[in-house]
Amino acid sequence: MEYVLHIIVVAGIYVGLAIALDLLIGHTGLLSLAHAAFYGLGAYTSALLSVYLDTPFLVSLVAGACLAILLSLLCGIIVLRLSAEAFAIGTFGLQMVLFSIYNNWMEMTKGPFGLKDIPRPAILGLSPQSHLGFSIMAVAYAVVAYLIASRASTSPFGRVLRAIREDEVLAWSFGKSTHRFKITVFALSAALAAIGGGIYAHYVTYIDPTSFTVMESVLVVSMVIIGGAASRYGAAVGAVVLVVFPELLCFLGLPGSVAANLRQILYGGFLVALMIWRPQGLLGTYTFSKGGIRG
Amino acid sequence: MTDTLLEICGLNKSFEGVNALCGFSCSMKRGEILGLIGPNGAGKTTLFNVITGFIEPEDGEVILKGVNLTNSAPHRIAKLGVARTFQDVRLVRQVSVVDNVLLSFRAQLGEKLGNVFFHWSKSQKCERENFKVAMSLLEKTGLYEESNELANDLSYGQQKLLSLVCCLAADAEILLLDEPVAGTAPAMIEQILSIIRDLPKQDKSVIVIEHNLEAISRICDRAIFMDAGAKISEGTPEEVHNDPKIIEAYLD
């Protein structure tokens, strides 16, 4: 039972991350490779505050989100001036820089040794110490992320994002400050990712930089694309598939070393098959064309 | 003169040595329909791009109602009351027809993320009002039935019409129309021309680029013939049409 609840926690967090990223990839047509870094920023900020300053859980969580907003605004103002392709490269750079900080700032993050003894949270006197408590929290996070993302994307704000995705010049000629829209959605997406990171840190009580590598960013991108970008439940389904699917391989009774490699092979094969037969993703309606993200 | 709406003085712009605009000047009055004709590469579209801020001129000024627009960003110029269409019909193709019209409304509460979350009912109210206006515009122009279709699924003529409707929704004072009837069927040409002809009654002014000289002479008060980035001839459509300099330019 604990095992199933653990899967639910992990899936819940990834669903939230994928939904946050879909705001950028699916709705705005911007590929961010920095989402693991923002996720890590939330995890480290929240963990450090709790460990060193003993701040309450919710305060640490919000602090992580605020820091992510600040950083994404700062980067967005510069990188979002450039083309969508340059944005992908810029966020890749940001991912690398943040990872290096997590990995090398020994005094603060303890580098590769990781931060341990992160306190389990207490919300309004309740402390979800159990797996059950955490799985409820993770699902709540996923639901909140979903509600926020769908409110934003179905509003006139979201309509402008879709216009930017398809024809930024046209959106501009309609009098929209496309730069402002892109910065805003980048900050929203980063904040949602950071909150996921905070929950993760307090759940596992130990974090190290390997959870926040560029491969982790790529994994979240894959979730969005496999599930179907810019569709209602696509990102969530993609996240659940990519969390649950590898776990199922464990039941095949293969030796651990084989299972780990097989997982990589199947995962790669799955992505290739999808790109050939269903480029819009499992639930998506929006097709990624060869020349980048376009209509 | 007080009713001068737009004043363009001495615009210069060259692309890799080719002069697209060469000291181009003109002015237009409120409520006027101005036709812009000339061979391909005469700089007509470049002029539109300079007015709307997509291209910075090397020299010269664009002044709208006494406000200098030169070097302003396109979205600021659009908000000051300039709307445009593009020669290669540009629409947000994977969203519905009515959403395309809604996108071109300038003042929308729901476009600020803060309002979406903290003033939801107010921004929804604004959205509903805009929706009504958009639907009535579509009704008037005969696109009502298609309002929920994807813009991409419209016929070419309907797409041209839709991009014009988007300009109407923008509540702009000046509409810059780049070949609004090129490549459309005769019935659609009639419809689009009659919409354009009615614009001065709604206190809107128009600059229209068109190769269809008959269309120009039917809707325009005044025409300018451009070649190699400069104004060759100016006057009523008939005067311009019969100007010997134009025959010379086309024969060159």
Contacts between the chains, C-beta under 8 A, distances in Angstrom:
chain1	res1	chain2	res2	distance
A	148	B	117	7.7
A	151	B	116	6.2
A	151	B	117	6.9
A	151	B	120	7.8
A	152	B	113	6.5
A	152	B	116	6.0
A	152	B	117	7.9
A	155	B	110	4.9
A	155	B	111	7.9
A	155	B	116	4.3
A	155	B	123	7.0
A	155	B	127	7.9
A	156	B	102	7.2
A	156	B	108	4.9
A	156	B	109	7.8
A	156	B	110	3.5
A	156	B	111	4.8
A	156	B	116	7.8
A	156	B	123	7.1
A	156	B	127	6.0
A	157	B	110	6.2
A	157	B	111	5.3
A	157	B	112	7.1
A	157	B	113	5.4
A	157	B	116	5.3
A	159	B	95	7.1
A	159	B	99	5.8
A	159	B	102	6.6
A	159	B	103	6.0
A	160	B	103	6.8
A	160	B	111	5.8
A	162	B	92	6.5
A	162	B	94	7.3
A	162	B	95	5.6
A	163	B	92	4.7
A	163	B	95	7.4
A	163	B	103	5.4
A	166	B	92	5.0
A	166	B	93	6.1
A	166	B	94	5.9
A	166	B	95	7.7
A	167	B	90	5.7
A	167	B	91	7.8
A	167	B	92	6.1
A	167	B	93	7.9
A	169	B	54	7.3
A	169	B	90	7.2
A	170	B	86	7.4
A	170	B	90	4.5
A	170	B	91	7.3
A	170	B	92	6.6
A	171	B	92	7.7
A	171	B	103	7.3
A	172	B	54	7.8
A	172	B	73	8.0
A	172	B	74	4.7
A	172	B	75	5.5
A	172	B	78	7.7
A	173	B	52	6.4
A	173	B	54	7.6
A	173	B	74	5.9
A	173	B	78	6.0
A	173	B	83	7.8
A	173	B	84	5.8
A	173	B	86	7.7
A	173	B	90	7.9
A	174	B	75	7.9
A	174	B	78	6.4
A	174	B	103	5.5
A	174	B	104	4.9
A	174	B	166	7.5
A	174	B	170	7.1
A	175	B	75	5.0
A	175	B	78	3.4
A	175	B	79	4.7
A	175	B	104	7.8
A	175	B	106	5.0
A	175	B	170	7.1
A	176	B	75	5.8
A	176	B	103	7.8
A	176	B	111	7.4
A	177	B	73	7.6
A	177	B	75	4.8
A	178	B	75	7.3
A	181	B	111	7.9
A	184	B	113	5.2
A	185	B	113	7.8
A	188	B	113	6.7
A	286	B	94	6.9
A	295	B	93	5.2
A	295	B	94	4.8
A	295	B	152	7.6
